[in-house]
Amino acid sequence: MATSSITHNFVISNPNSVKPFIAAIDEADRDRTPKQTLSGRQLTNPQEILSLMSKRKKANS
């Protein structure tokens, strides 16, 4: 679980509440929606990048 997603501090004063709290966090971690995969590719060739940008520029004109 990414710690950056936790935005609050939690104080558990009852020792009997620790296990249910951890179980709830674990369950929430398992119950995530799967990441979407997007089709595409990374352009590294400068000519391909220029070609794509010129097409974009024409479409916006």
C-alpha positions in Angstrom: 0.0 0.0 0.0 1.4 3.4 -0.9 2.0 5.5 2.2 1.4 8.6 0.2 -2.3 7.8 0.0 -2.7 8.0 3.8 -3.6 11.6 4.6 -4.5 11.3 8.3 -2.8 10.2 11.5 -4.6 7.5 13.4 -4.2 7.0 17.2 -5.5 3.6 18.4 -5.8 3.8 22.1 -7.5 0.4 22.7 -5.0 -2.5 22.1 -7.9 -4.7 21.1 -8.7 -2.4 18.2 -5.3 -2.8 16.5 -5.9 -6.1 14.7 -9.3 -5.1 13.3 -7.8 -1.8 12.1 -5.0 -3.5 10.3 -7.4 -6.1 8.8 -9.5 -3.2 7.5 -6.5 -1.6 5.9 -5.4 -4.9 4.3 -8.9 -5.5 3.0 -9.0 -2.0 1.4 -5.7 -2.7 -0.2 -7.0 -5.9 -1.8 -10.2 -4.3 -2.9 -8.7 -1.9 -5.4 -9.9 -1.5 -9.0 -7.4 -2.9 -11.4 -5.2 -0.5 -13.4 -6.3 0.2 -16.9 -3.9 -0.6 -19.6 -3.8 1.9 -22.5 -2.6 1.1 -25.9 0.2 3.3 -27.1 4.0 3.5 -27.5 6.7 5.9 -26.5 8.2 8.0 -29.3 11.9 8.3 -29.2 12.7 9.1 -32.8 12.8 12.9 -33.2 11.4 12.7 -36.8 8.4 10.8 -35.5 7.8 13.3 -32.8 8.0 16.2 -35.2 5.6 14.4 -37.6 3.1 13.9 -34.8 3.4 17.4 -33.5 2.9 18.8 -37.0 -0.3 16.7 -37.4 -1.5 18.0 -34.1 -0.7 21.6 -35.1 -2.7 21.2 -38.3 -5.7 19.7 -36.5 -5.8 22.6 -34.0 -5.7 25.2 -36.8 
